[in-house]
Amino acid sequence: MGRSYAAALGCLALAASIFHGLIHSQSAEPVLTRSIFALVAFAGLGWIIGQSADYAVRHSVEMRFRIKVERWRQKNSNDPQASPTSVK
């Protein structure tokens, strides 16, 4: 997820910076220099945001899964036939 956010934000910053230079009729060299710096900065920011979002989503899904498994175990622990060690 970090790479996706980095690519999206980096490309958006690059495009916005170039568009800003075109609107203000600036020469190409300073516009491209500023655009590349914006690309790198926002790609780094996007990577950090993406990694944080990835961690939050994975943690949330894992916790929900663990809660459901624990509820299932508690529900089935009273039933002797549900136990894999019971003999019929």
KOLPA-222944 format. One record per residue: residue in three letters; x, y, z of N, C-alpha, C, O in turn. Coordinates in steps of 0.02 Angstrom, whole numbers, plus 50000, padded with zeros to 5 digits. Layout:
ALAXYZXYZXYZXYZ ...
END
This chain:
MET500414994150000500005000050000500445006350000500245011549973 GLY501035005850031501475011550034501705013649965501745019649950 ARG501865008849922502085010549854501525013749814501655018349775 SER500925011449823500355014349787500245021649806500155025949763 TYR500255022949871500165029849895500745034149873500645039949854 ALA501355031549875501945035349855501895037249781502025042949763 ALA501695032449739501635033849667501095039049654501185043649615 ALA500525038149687499965042749675500125049849697500035054549659 LEU500375050549758500525057249783501115060449746501115066449733 GLY501615056449729502195058949692501995061549624502185067049605 CYS501605057649588501385059749521500925065849525500955070349482 LEU500505066049574500055071849584500465078149598500305083449570 ALA500975077649640501395083449655501775085649593501845091649580 LEU502035080949554502395082549493501935086249444502125091449417 ALA501345083549433500875086649386500665093549410500615098249370 ALA500525094249474500315100749500500865105949494500725111749478 SER501475103949507502035108549502502155110649429502295116549416 ILE502115106049383502195107749312501625112249289501735117149253 PHE501015110649310500435114749292500515121849319500355126749285 HIS500765122449381500885129049411501395132949369501295138949357 GLY501925129649348502425133049306502145135149239502325140449214 LEU501715131049209501415132949145500955138949152500945143349109 ILE500565139049205500095144549215500475151149223500255156349197 HIS501035151049257501415157149271501965158349219502395162649229 SER501965154649164502435155549108503165155549131503555159749109 GLN503335150849173504025150349197504425146149148504145142149110 SER505095146949150505515142949105505535135649130505365134149187 ALA505745131349085505705124149098506175121749153505975117549194 GLU506785124249156507275121549204507055122349277507065117449314 PRO506875128449299506655128949370506015125149385505915122649440 VAL505575124849335504945121149345505085113749354504815110549400 LEU505505110949312505665103749317506055102249381505955097049412 THR506515106749400506885105649463506405105549522506445101049565 ARG505965110549525505485110749580505015104749577504825102049629 SER504825102749517504365097049509504675090549533504345086449564 ILE505325089649518505665083549541505725083449617505635078149648 PHE505885089149646505905089449720505225088049750505175084549801 ALA504705090749720504025089449744503845082049737503535079049782 LEU504045079049681503925071849670504245067749725503925063349753 VAL504875069049739505245065149790504935066249860504835061449897 ALA504795072449876504525073949942503835070749953503705067650004 PHE503395071449904502725068749911502715061149904502275057849932 ALA503185058349867503235051049863503445048349932503175043249954 GLY503905051649964504105049650032503525050150081503405045650121 LEU503165055750077502585056650120502045051450105501735048750151 GLY501935049950042501445044850023501635037950047501205034050068 TRP502295036450045502515029950069502375029250144502145024050167 ILE502525034550182502405034350255501655033550269501465029550311 ILE501245037350235500525036950245500265029950225499865027050260 GLY500505027450169500295020850145500495015250192500095010750205 GLN501105015550218501325010450266500915010750330500735005650358 SER500755016750353500345017550413499645014750402499365011350445 ALA499355016250344498695013650328498705006050322498235002750346 ASP499215003350292499284996150286499314992750354498994987650365 TYR499704995650399499764992950466499094993250502498884988350534 ALA498744998850496498104999650531497584994650505497214991650545 VAL497564993650440497074988950411497244981750431496804978050451 ARG497884979950425498084973150444497944971750518497704966350536 HIS498094976550560497984975750632497244974950646497044970650686 SER496834978950615496104978650625495824971950603495434968850639 VAL496034969550544495784963150518496014957450563495624952950579 GLU496644957650585496894952450628496524952250695496364946850720 MET496394958050724496034958250788495324955550781495084951950824 ARG494984957450726494304954850715494314947250707493884943750734 PHE494804944750671494864937550660494984934050727494664928950741 ARG495434936650767495584933550832494974933550878494854928650913 ILE494594938950877493994939350919493484934150896493184930750937 LYS493384933550830492904928650804493124921450820492714917350838 VAL493764920050814494014913350830493924911950904493714906450923 GLU494064916750946493984915751018493244914651036493094910451078 ARG492794918451005492074917351018491864910450995491474907051028 TRP492114908250937491944901650911492204896250959491844891450972 ARG492814897150984493084892251031492684891951095492554886551121 GLN492484897751121492084897851182491404894751171491144891151214 LYS491114896051114490454893251098490484885651093490034882251116 ASN491014883051063491064875851052491434872051107491474865951105 SER491684875551156492044872051210491564868351257491784863651291 ASN490934870151259490444866751302490164860451269489874856251303 ASP490244859851205489974854151168490514848651165491024849651132 PRO490404842951198490924837751198491034834651130491584832051117 GLN490544834751085490624831851018491044836450974491314834050923 ALA491104842850991491484847450950492224846950964492634849450925 SER492414843651018493104843051036493444837850992493164832350983 PRO494024839250963494344834350920494614828250958494774823250926 THR494674828651024494944823051062494404818551091494554813551123 SER493764820351079493224816151107493164809751067493274809551007 VAL492984804351103492914797851072492174796251071491834797151122 LYS491924793751015491214792151009491094784951026490514782651024 
END
